[in-house]
Amino acid sequence: MKITLLVIGKTDKDFVKKGIEEYQKRLVHYLPFELKIIPDLKNTKNLSENQQKQKEGELILDKIKSSDTLILLDENGKEFSSVGFSKYVEQKMIGGIKNLVFVIGGPYGFSDEVYKKAQGKISLSKMTYSHQMIRMIFIEQLYRAMTIIKGEPYHHV
């Protein structure tokens, strides 16, 4: 199984980039992983929140294949412990999914069309994080999940 993290906008904070790079390097020892970046929209000052969600939604859906399993990182999604998330990922692996795509949306969330296409929603916390930080947090949790699945000592209970 391949896992893709699809995000809106590039990561511009160096300390976040370094964290992402570190966990990406660790993660590829377990499974194929790709971070796909959709460029930020231009001239957003002229767009309403809904128009911005619509345009970002079109760009997101353009990157999704019909065979992909789409999971949104959403504040109203299901919350997991790290062990629970590892079981969730393991179930997806056992289920024969070829490409599991997680998406971090733009500042206003997702369009209705993206919600309709998604097969699930997860929340990493009740707290709100910047779109930059959540990338690193998610990739670290994915790495942690893989070490839990493999019974490695990274995660301490």
C-alpha positions as a printed NumPy array, in Angstrom:
array([[  0.   ,   0.   ,   0.   ],
       [  1.141,   3.518,  -0.787],
       [  0.201,   6.474,   1.393],
       [ -0.059,   9.972,  -0.03 ],
       [ -0.453,  13.179,   1.947],
       [ -2.018,  15.872,  -0.229],
       [ -1.688,  19.455,   1.014],
       [ -2.539,  22.955,  -0.159],
       [  0.469,  25.292,  -0.39 ],
       [  4.157,  24.753,   0.149],
       [  5.784,  24.469,   3.542],
       [  7.739,  27.669,   4.093],
       [  8.949,  27.388,   7.69 ],
       [ 12.431,  25.838,   7.755],
       [ 11.988,  24.082,  11.105],
       [  8.777,  22.441,   9.838],
       [ 10.465,  21.442,   6.56 ],
       [ 13.273,  19.774,   8.513],
       [ 10.811,  17.85 ,  10.679],
       [  8.846,  16.705,   7.638],
       [ 12.036,  15.622,   5.864],
       [ 13.21 ,  13.69 ,   8.938],
       [  9.99 ,  11.688,   9.305],
       [  9.668,  11.152,   5.538],
       [ 13.161,   9.597,   5.541],
       [ 12.16 ,   7.28 ,   8.382],
       [  8.768,   6.426,   6.903],
       [  9.976,   5.188,   3.507],
       [ 11.609,   2.194,   5.238],
       [  8.095,   0.885,   5.928],
       [  5.994,   1.75 ,   2.884],
       [  5.881,   4.045,  -0.139],
       [  4.979,   7.577,   0.954],
       [  4.516,  10.722,  -1.093],
       [  3.841,  14.307,  -0.062],
       [  1.974,  16.053,  -2.886],
       [  1.668,  19.82 ,  -2.804],
       [ -1.083,  21.741,  -4.564],
       [  0.107,  25.329,  -5.12 ],
       [ -1.66 ,  28.069,  -3.167],
       [ -4.46 ,  29.805,  -5.037],
       [ -3.625,  33.205,  -6.513],
       [ -5.652,  36.375,  -5.882],
       [ -7.637,  34.925,  -2.983],
       [ -8.518,  38.465,  -1.817],
       [-11.058,  38.531,  -4.666],
       [-12.636,  35.208,  -3.597],
       [-15.191,  34.485,  -0.889],
       [-14.435,  31.66 ,   1.559],
       [-16.855,  29.428,  -0.336],
       [-15.282,  30.261,  -3.716],
       [-11.845,  29.489,  -2.3  ],
       [-13.077,  26.119,  -0.937],
       [-14.617,  25.343,  -4.336],
       [-11.427,  26.123,  -6.281],
       [ -9.248,  24.187,  -3.83 ],
       [-11.757,  21.324,  -3.953],
       [-11.446,  21.136,  -7.743],
       [ -7.646,  21.006,  -7.443],
       [ -7.852,  18.282,  -4.778],
       [-10.268,  16.152,  -6.796],
       [ -8.055,  16.514,  -9.886],
       [ -5.299,  14.701,  -7.95 ],
       [ -7.526,  11.819,  -6.797],
       [ -7.879,   8.656,  -8.874],
       [-11.08 ,   6.611,  -8.75 ],
       [ -9.112,   3.74 ,  -7.165],
       [ -7.757,   5.93 ,  -4.323],
       [ -9.173,   5.8  ,  -0.809],
       [ -9.632,   9.423,   0.274],
       [ -9.453,  10.345,   3.964],
       [ -9.799,  13.971,   5.058],
       [ -7.973,  15.458,   8.026],
       [-10.917,  17.35 ,   9.468],
       [-11.712,  18.836,  12.857],
       [-14.987,  16.874,  12.904],
       [-13.354,  13.565,  12.066],
       [-12.841,  10.499,  14.24 ],
       [-10.119,  10.851,  16.855],
       [ -7.636,   8.084,  17.599],
       [ -4.931,   7.351,  20.097],
       [ -1.595,   6.557,  18.436],
       [ -2.24 ,   2.832,  18.932],
       [ -5.774,   3.227,  17.559],
       [ -4.449,   5.058,  14.51 ],
       [ -1.909,   2.289,  13.911],
       [ -4.756,  -0.26 ,  13.957],
       [ -6.704,   1.93 ,  11.501],
       [ -3.733,   2.058,   9.104],
       [ -3.101,  -1.668,   9.506],
       [ -6.736,  -2.441,   8.649],
       [ -6.381,  -0.364,   5.474],
       [ -3.208,  -2.292,   4.594],
       [ -4.866,  -5.662,   5.181],
       [ -7.915,  -4.516,   3.215],
       [ -5.889,  -4.422,   0.015],
       [ -6.046,  -0.674,  -0.582],
       [ -3.49 ,   0.348,  -3.197],
       [ -3.296,   4.091,  -2.455],
       [ -4.503,   5.684,   0.762],
       [ -4.698,   9.464,   0.324],
       [ -4.937,  11.775,   3.323],
       [ -5.749,  15.418,   2.598],
       [ -5.078,  18.572,   4.591],
       [ -7.349,  21.247,   3.155],
       [ -6.975,  24.982,   2.94 ],
       [ -7.775,  27.505,   5.684],
       [-11.557,  27.216,   5.214],
       [-11.807,  23.448,   5.01 ],
       [-13.195,  21.36 ,   2.17 ],
       [-15.844,  21.86 ,  -0.48 ],
       [-19.011,  19.768,  -0.401],
       [-17.739,  17.847,  -3.435],
       [-14.59 ,  16.787,  -1.579],
       [-16.641,  15.693,   1.451],
       [-18.868,  13.607,  -0.847],
       [-15.874,  11.879,  -2.472],
       [-14.151,  11.088,   0.847],
       [-14.397,   7.643,   2.41 ],
       [-13.603,   8.956,   5.865],
       [-12.52 ,  11.813,   8.11 ],
       [-10.042,  11.79 ,  10.958],
       [ -9.047,  14.466,  13.448],
       [ -5.593,  14.601,  14.962],
       [ -6.741,  16.709,  17.913],
       [ -9.501,  18.901,  19.258],
       [ -6.881,  21.653,  19.145],
       [ -6.287,  23.678,  15.999],
       [ -2.826,  23.625,  14.423],
       [ -1.427,  25.631,  11.541],
       [ -1.583,  23.947,   8.149],
       [  2.211,  23.956,   8.199],
       [  2.561,  22.208,  11.574],
       [ -0.128,  19.589,  11.03 ],
       [  1.866,  18.186,   8.096],
       [  4.785,  17.339,  10.332],
       [  2.537,  16.077,  13.133],
       [  0.646,  13.801,  10.742],
       [  3.788,  12.347,   9.153],
       [  5.264,  11.709,  12.608],
       [  2.066,   9.919,  13.65 ],
       [  2.16 ,   7.852,  10.488],
       [  5.768,   6.889,  11.239],
       [  4.76 ,   6.087,  14.84 ],
       [  1.895,   3.927,  13.536],
       [  4.296,   1.933,  11.383],
       [  6.654,   1.311,  14.31 ],
       [  3.698,   0.163,  16.429],
       [  2.552,  -2.204,  13.655],
       [  6.095,  -3.619,  13.403],
       [  6.457,  -3.894,  17.203],
       [  9.421,  -1.519,  17.288],
       [ 10.328,   0.484,  20.395],
       [  9.717,   4.056,  19.098],
       [  6.282,   4.231,  20.774],
       [  6.328,   3.793,  24.556],
       [  3.088,   2.878,  26.303]])
